[in-house]
Amino acid sequence: MRYLIGVDDTDNLESRGTGHRARQLAESLSADGLARPLGITRHQLLVSPEIPYTSHNSSACLHVDAVPENETAIWNACCEFLLRESAPGSDAGLCLAKWEAVSAPIRAFGARAKLVVLTQLEAEQTALANEIRLQGLTGTHGGIIGALSAVGLHHAGNDGRFLWLPGLRDLSGIHPVTEICAHGHIDGIRPIDGANLSPETLVNVGEWVRPILHGGQAILFVEEQNHEWHILAKDRIKSLSN
């Protein structure tokens, strides 16, 4: 069974960011035999003077596969990890949801978090009404807003970029499309507003490979330069995935 795990506000200005903690959490769940990580996405939320955040107000979502019997153990392991690893002064929040339990109100909550200031009470009420686990673990517990939002946005399938996929961070240099997709668990490689490249096409992926969550798939966007295919520049990838 597939689960989504949302985490937010685990850091301070001196610590590593939430994305790093999300990757560590995925490694921990895998090492303990509790879940098989499938991917991790980063989701940009509203930046506003009314919202306390460390640097960018982004949250992360882990997509994992696990047997239902492990659900409580996964929840407890995530809580223990975030309580142990979250930085001093952080307001860490955690959300855990079965894929099938993420309904339209959860997806709408995530979409609204990119546009308006939401409250902890709204997050708690939305999670409770949809029987989704949500808890604040450190500080003010404000991270529950981003944690729930990350789950909704990932499930909706058209927001954010992948921080991790199996094999993704080992990719660099020039390879055929079929090899990149197989090694990095990428669903498609295409130019913006174009079709997927043919399997034998060579693509220079550089050293910062970040597919975008698009149409529920991991899509790597590319452009042609001097008759060669390259992934989009980092700034463009960020602008498309925010």
C-alpha positions in Angstrom: 0.0 0.0 0.0 1.2 3.5 -0.8 1.5 6.2 1.9 2.4 9.9 1.8 4.4 11.4 4.6 4.5 15.2 4.9 7.1 17.0 6.9 7.7 20.7 7.4 9.7 23.3 9.5 12.4 20.9 10.8 15.2 23.4 10.5 16.7 26.7 11.6 19.1 29.1 9.9 22.2 27.1 11.0 20.9 23.6 10.3 20.4 21.5 7.2 17.0 22.1 5.5 13.8 20.1 5.6 14.6 18.4 2.2 17.8 16.9 3.7 15.9 15.7 6.8 13.2 14.1 4.5 15.9 12.1 2.7 17.4 11.0 6.0 13.9 9.9 7.1 13.4 7.9 4.0 16.8 6.2 4.5 15.8 5.4 8.1 12.4 3.9 7.2 14.1 1.8 4.6 16.9 0.6 6.8 14.4 -0.4 9.5 12.4 -2.4 7.0 9.3 -0.3 7.6 8.8 1.2 4.2 10.2 1.3 0.6 10.8 4.9 -0.4 9.5 5.7 -3.9 10.2 9.4 -4.2 10.5 12.7 -2.3 9.1 16.0 -3.5 9.6 19.6 -2.5 6.6 22.0 -2.4 6.8 25.8 -2.3 4.2 27.4 -0.2 3.2 31.1 0.2 5.9 33.5 1.3 4.3 36.2 3.4 5.3 38.4 6.4 2.5 36.8 8.3 4.1 33.3 8.0 7.1 32.4 10.0 9.6 30.3 8.0 13.3 29.7 7.9 14.3 30.5 4.3 11.8 29.6 1.6 8.7 28.2 3.3 8.8 24.9 1.5 7.7 21.5 2.7 8.5 18.0 1.7 6.5 14.8 0.9 7.8 11.3 1.0 6.0 8.7 -1.1 6.5 5.2 0.3 5.3 1.7 -0.2 4.5 -0.3 3.0 2.3 -3.0 4.3 -0.7 -1.7 6.3 0.5 -3.6 9.4 3.5 -1.2 9.6 1.4 2.0 9.6 1.6 2.7 13.3 5.3 1.7 13.4 6.0 4.1 10.5 4.2 6.9 12.4 6.1 6.3 15.6 9.4 6.1 13.7 8.7 9.4 12.0 7.8 11.1 15.2 10.9 9.8 16.9 13.1 10.8 14.0 11.7 14.4 13.9 11.8 14.9 17.6 15.5 13.7 17.6 16.7 15.5 14.4 14.6 18.7 14.2 16.7 21.8 14.9 16.4 23.9 18.0 13.7 26.6 17.5 12.0 24.6 14.7 8.2 24.1 14.6 8.2 20.6 13.1 5.0 19.1 11.8 4.2 15.5 10.5 1.4 14.1 8.4 0.8 10.5 7.4 -1.9 9.4 4.9 -2.8 6.4 2.9 -2.8 7.3 -0.8 -6.5 6.4 -1.1 -7.4 8.6 1.9 -6.2 11.8 0.3 -9.4 13.4 -0.8 -10.4 16.7 -2.6 -10.4 18.8 0.6 -6.8 17.8 1.3 -5.7 18.6 -2.2 -7.6 21.9 -1.9 -5.8 22.7 1.3 -2.5 22.2 -0.3 -3.4 24.5 -3.2 -4.7 27.2 -0.9 -1.4 27.1 1.1 0.4 28.4 -2.0 -2.0 31.4 -2.2 -3.3 32.4 1.3 -2.3 32.4 5.0 -3.8 29.3 6.6 -4.1 28.4 10.3 -3.2 25.4 12.4 -6.8 25.1 13.4 -7.8 24.8 9.7 -5.1 22.1 9.2 -6.2 20.2 12.3 -9.9 20.3 11.3 -9.2 19.3 7.7 -7.0 16.3 8.7 -9.5 15.2 11.4 -12.5 15.4 9.0 -10.6 13.2 6.5 -9.1 10.8 9.1 -5.5 11.7 8.3 -2.8 11.6 11.0 -1.4 15.1 11.7 0.7 16.3 14.6 3.0 19.1 15.6 6.1 17.9 17.3 8.3 20.9 18.2 8.0 24.6 18.9 4.6 26.1 18.0 3.6 23.1 15.9 3.2 25.4 12.9 4.7 22.9 10.6 1.5 20.9 10.5 0.2 23.4 7.9 3.1 22.7 5.5 3.1 18.9 6.3 -0.6 18.6 5.3 -0.1 20.8 2.3 2.8 18.7 1.0 0.6 15.6 1.1 -2.2 17.3 -0.7 0.0 18.9 -3.4 1.9 15.6 -4.0 -1.3 13.7 -4.4 -2.7 16.3 -6.8 0.3 15.5 -9.0 1.1 18.9 -10.5 3.3 20.7 -8.1 6.9 20.6 -6.9 10.1 18.9 -7.9 11.7 15.7 -6.9 14.5 15.9 -4.3 15.0 12.2 -4.5 14.1 9.2 -6.6 15.9 5.8 -6.5 19.2 6.3 -8.4 18.5 9.9 -9.3 21.4 11.5 -7.5 23.9 9.1 -9.2 23.1 10.6 -12.6 25.4 13.0 -14.4 26.8 13.6 -17.8 25.4 12.4 -21.2 23.2 9.3 -21.5 20.4 8.0 -23.7 16.8 8.7 -22.6 16.1 5.1 -21.9 19.1 4.8 -19.5 18.3 8.0 -17.7 14.7 6.9 -17.1 15.6 3.4 -16.0 18.4 4.5 -13.7 16.7 7.5 -12.2 13.1 6.2 -12.1 12.0 9.1 -14.4 8.7 8.7 -16.3 9.5 10.9 -19.2 12.0 13.4 -20.7 10.6 16.1 -22.9 10.8 19.8 -23.9 8.2 22.1 -22.5 5.0 21.8 -24.6 6.6 18.9 -26.4 6.4 15.1 -26.6 8.7 12.7 -24.8 12.1 12.2 -26.5 12.7 8.9 -28.2 14.5 6.3 -26.1 17.8 6.5 -28.0 18.1 10.3 -27.8 21.2 11.5 -25.9 20.6 14.0 -23.1 23.2 15.9 -21.0 21.7 15.9 -17.5 24.5 17.9 -15.9 24.9 17.4 -12.2 21.6 18.8 -10.8 18.9 16.5 -12.0 15.5 17.5 -10.6 12.4 16.1 -12.4 9.2 18.0 -11.9 6.0 16.4 -10.6 3.8 16.8 -13.6 0.6 14.9 -14.4 1.3 12.6 -11.5 4.7 11.6 -13.1 8.4 12.5 -12.7 9.1 14.5 -15.8 12.5 15.8 -16.7 12.2 18.9 -18.9 14.9 19.6 -21.4 15.9 22.1 -24.2 17.9 21.9 -27.3 21.2 23.8 -27.4 23.5 23.6 -30.5 21.8 20.5 -31.7 22.2 18.8 -28.2 19.7 18.1 -25.5 20.3 19.6 -22.0 18.1 19.7 -19.0 16.8 23.2 -18.2 18.9 25.5 -16.1 18.5 25.3 -12.4 16.7 28.6 -12.1 14.2 27.6 -14.8 13.5 24.3 -13.1 12.9 26.1 -9.8 10.5 28.6 -11.4 8.5 25.8 -13.1 8.3 23.8 -9.9 7.4 26.6 -7.5 
